[in-house]
């Protein structure tokens, strides 16, 4: 059975900072007739002394993800990691992988810098390995293989995001042939061969595949997309027996 919601009693909180933030929040909530305050209602200069203890989280809906836009310095100190600009769960995954490598004798340390610093370091090849996610735009392997695994070549438009310096001429040949092949079954076979070469070389280490879930009314249906986006024009109706 569903559990009843828990109501927080502010009088039970001991922190003066939390009391002040709660009062500030309730003030703006009251100005909106009991509705949640909007981002524009919050003036950072009015709660300057509270900012080191505050996090601002962006909610992205296609797909549903949560991104830390801003993380206060005291929150960073408490957690021992900077995750401004990161998505919920990214840092934990990197830390888990680093811990596993350390257990088998590999010296590993997880770093979670701000995006601008991360991409600069990545593009300058300062990382032995890095965590990244990828959503295939074409629904098959040509897109991620071309971006992440092909030998980098601006002239051929290959390997644009290959920062691991992986290169295998046999993979490149199968991938390029697949991209020229119109027949679906033949193209699929070539991409599978290229993928097997990549995995055998440990050029990429797949950690997990995200599962997207769509909830609809009984009379509506939606065909899942590889890019996890939700587009209203593809929601269709279906008969429902009563």
C-alpha positions as CSV (number, residue, x, y, z in Angstrom):
1,X,0.0,0.0,0.0
2,X,1.2,3.6,-0.6
3,X,2.9,5.1,2.4
4,X,1.4,8.3,3.8
5,X,3.3,11.5,3.1
6,X,5.6,12.8,5.8
7,X,5.0,16.3,7.0
8,X,8.0,18.3,8.2
9,X,7.6,20.3,11.3
10,X,10.0,23.3,11.1
11,X,10.1,23.6,14.8
12,X,11.9,20.3,15.0
13,X,14.9,21.7,13.0
14,X,17.8,23.0,15.0
15,X,19.7,24.9,12.2
16,X,19.1,28.7,12.1
17,X,20.1,28.6,8.4
18,X,17.4,26.1,7.6
19,X,14.8,28.1,9.5
20,X,15.8,31.3,7.6
21,X,15.6,29.6,4.3
22,X,12.3,28.0,5.1
23,X,10.9,31.4,6.1
24,X,12.2,33.0,2.9
25,X,10.7,30.1,0.8
26,X,7.3,30.4,2.6
27,X,7.3,34.2,2.1
28,X,7.5,33.8,-1.7
29,X,5.1,30.9,-1.6
30,X,2.6,33.1,0.1
31,X,3.0,35.8,-2.5
32,X,2.0,33.2,-5.1
33,X,-1.1,32.1,-3.3
34,X,0.4,28.9,-1.9
35,X,2.0,27.8,-5.2
36,X,5.7,27.0,-5.4
37,X,8.0,30.0,-5.9
38,X,9.5,30.3,-9.4
39,X,13.2,30.7,-10.1
40,X,12.8,34.4,-10.8
41,X,11.3,34.9,-7.3
42,X,14.6,33.9,-5.6
43,X,17.1,36.8,-5.3
44,X,20.5,35.4,-4.3
45,X,21.6,38.7,-2.9
46,X,18.9,38.4,-0.3
47,X,20.2,35.1,1.0
48,X,23.9,35.5,0.3
49,X,25.0,33.9,3.6
50,X,22.9,30.8,2.8
51,X,24.3,30.2,-0.7
52,X,27.2,28.0,0.4
53,X,24.7,25.5,1.7
54,X,22.3,25.5,-1.3
55,X,22.0,23.5,-4.4
56,X,20.1,24.5,-7.6
57,X,19.0,21.5,-9.6
58,X,17.6,21.8,-13.2
59,X,14.9,19.3,-14.2
60,X,15.2,18.2,-17.8
61,X,12.2,16.4,-19.2
62,X,13.3,14.9,-22.6
63,X,14.5,12.6,-21.2
64,X,13.8,13.1,-17.5
65,X,17.1,13.9,-15.8
66,X,18.4,16.1,-13.0
67,X,21.4,18.4,-13.4
68,X,23.2,20.2,-10.7
69,X,23.3,23.8,-12.0
70,X,25.0,25.1,-8.8
71,X,26.4,23.5,-5.7
72,X,27.3,25.5,-2.7
73,X,30.9,25.4,-1.4
74,X,29.9,23.9,1.9
75,X,28.0,21.2,0.2
76,X,31.1,20.4,-1.8
77,X,33.3,20.4,1.3
78,X,30.9,18.0,3.1
79,X,30.7,15.6,0.2
80,X,34.3,15.9,-0.8
81,X,33.5,16.2,-4.5
82,X,32.5,19.1,-6.8
83,X,29.5,18.1,-8.9
84,X,28.3,21.4,-10.3
85,X,27.2,20.8,-13.9
86,X,27.0,17.0,-13.4
87,X,23.9,14.9,-13.7
88,X,22.5,13.0,-10.7
89,X,24.4,9.7,-10.3
90,X,27.3,10.5,-12.6
91,X,29.8,11.1,-9.8
92,X,28.7,7.9,-8.0
93,X,29.3,5.8,-11.1
94,X,32.8,7.3,-11.6
95,X,33.7,6.8,-8.0
96,X,32.5,3.2,-8.1
97,X,34.6,2.4,-11.2
98,X,37.7,4.0,-9.6
99,X,37.2,1.9,-6.5
100,X,36.9,-1.3,-8.5
101,X,40.1,-0.5,-10.4
102,X,41.9,0.3,-7.2
103,X,40.9,-3.1,-5.8
104,X,42.7,-4.9,-8.7
105,X,45.9,-2.8,-8.3
106,X,45.3,0.1,-10.7
107,X,45.9,3.5,-9.3
108,X,42.6,5.4,-10.0
109,X,41.1,8.6,-8.7
110,X,37.7,10.0,-9.7
111,X,37.5,13.6,-10.6
112,X,34.3,15.5,-11.3
113,X,35.2,19.0,-12.4
114,X,32.8,21.6,-13.8
115,X,31.8,20.9,-17.5
116,X,34.0,23.5,-19.0
117,X,37.1,22.2,-17.1
118,X,36.1,18.6,-17.9
119,X,35.8,19.1,-21.7
120,X,39.0,21.1,-21.8
121,X,40.9,18.4,-20.0
122,X,39.3,15.7,-22.1
123,X,40.1,17.4,-25.4
124,X,43.7,17.9,-24.3
125,X,43.9,14.1,-23.5
126,X,44.6,14.6,-19.8
127,X,42.4,11.6,-18.7
128,X,43.4,8.0,-18.9
129,X,39.7,7.2,-19.0
130,X,36.5,9.2,-18.6
131,X,32.8,8.6,-18.1
132,X,30.4,9.6,-20.8
133,X,26.9,8.8,-22.0
134,X,25.6,8.6,-25.6
135,X,22.2,8.4,-27.2
136,X,22.1,7.0,-30.7
137,X,20.3,9.3,-33.1
138,X,19.9,6.7,-35.8
139,X,18.7,3.8,-33.6
140,X,21.6,1.6,-34.6
141,X,25.4,1.6,-34.1
142,X,26.7,3.7,-36.9
143,X,26.3,7.0,-35.0
144,X,28.1,6.0,-31.8
145,X,30.8,4.1,-33.6
146,X,31.5,6.9,-36.0
147,X,31.7,9.5,-33.1
148,X,33.4,7.4,-30.3
149,X,35.4,4.6,-31.9
150,X,36.5,5.5,-35.5
151,X,40.0,6.7,-36.0
152,X,39.8,10.6,-35.7
153,X,39.9,12.3,-39.1
154,X,38.4,15.7,-39.8
155,X,38.7,15.1,-43.5
156,X,36.4,12.0,-43.3
157,X,34.3,13.3,-40.5
158,X,35.2,10.4,-38.3
159,X,36.0,10.0,-34.6
160,X,34.8,13.5,-33.6
161,X,34.4,12.5,-30.0
162,X,37.1,9.8,-29.8
163,X,39.3,11.1,-27.0
164,X,40.6,7.7,-26.0
165,X,42.9,7.6,-29.0
166,X,41.5,4.2,-30.0
167,X,42.2,3.2,-33.6
168,X,41.6,0.0,-35.5
169,X,41.8,0.0,-39.3
170,X,39.6,-3.2,-39.5
171,X,36.9,-1.4,-37.5
172,X,37.1,1.7,-39.7
173,X,36.8,-0.4,-42.9
174,X,33.7,-2.2,-41.7
175,X,32.1,1.0,-40.4
176,X,32.7,2.9,-43.6
177,X,31.4,0.0,-45.6
178,X,28.3,-0.1,-43.4
179,X,27.6,3.6,-43.9
180,X,27.6,3.0,-47.7
181,X,25.4,0.0,-47.5
182,X,21.7,0.5,-48.1
183,X,20.5,-3.1,-47.4
184,X,19.4,-3.1,-43.7
185,X,20.5,-6.7,-42.9
186,X,23.9,-6.3,-44.5
187,X,24.5,-3.0,-42.8
188,X,23.5,-4.5,-39.4
189,X,26.0,-7.4,-39.9
190,X,28.8,-5.0,-40.7
191,X,28.0,-2.8,-37.7
192,X,27.9,-5.9,-35.5
193,X,31.4,-6.9,-36.7
194,X,32.7,-3.5,-36.0
195,X,31.2,-3.5,-32.6
196,X,32.7,-6.9,-31.7
197,X,36.2,-5.6,-32.7
198,X,35.7,-2.6,-30.4
199,X,34.6,-4.7,-27.4
200,X,37.4,-7.2,-28.0
201,X,40.0,-4.4,-28.0
202,X,38.4,-2.8,-24.8
203,X,38.3,0.4,-26.8
204,X,35.1,1.3,-24.8
205,X,33.8,-0.2,-21.6
206,X,30.0,-0.2,-21.6
207,X,28.8,0.2,-18.0
208,X,25.0,0.2,-18.3
209,X,22.1,1.1,-20.6
210,X,19.5,3.6,-19.5
211,X,15.9,2.5,-19.5
212,X,13.3,5.1,-20.4
213,X,9.8,4.7,-19.1
214,X,6.7,6.5,-20.5
215,X,3.4,6.6,-18.6
216,X,0.3,7.2,-20.5
217,X,-3.5,7.2,-20.1
218,X,-5.1,3.9,-21.0
219,X,-6.3,5.3,-24.3
220,X,-3.0,6.7,-25.4
221,X,0.2,5.0,-26.6
222,X,3.7,6.1,-27.5
223,X,6.4,4.3,-29.5
224,X,9.7,4.4,-27.5
225,X,12.5,6.4,-29.2
226,X,16.2,5.6,-29.1
227,X,17.0,9.2,-28.2
228,X,14.5,9.0,-25.3
229,X,12.7,12.2,-26.4
230,X,8.9,12.6,-25.9
231,X,7.3,14.3,-28.9
232,X,3.6,15.0,-28.7
233,X,3.0,14.5,-32.5
234,X,3.9,10.8,-32.0
235,X,1.4,10.1,-29.2
236,X,-1.6,8.1,-30.7
237,X,-4.9,6.9,-29.4
238,X,-5.9,3.3,-29.0
239,X,-9.2,1.6,-28.3
240,X,-9.9,0.6,-24.7
241,X,-12.3,-2.1,-23.7
242,X,-14.6,-1.2,-20.7
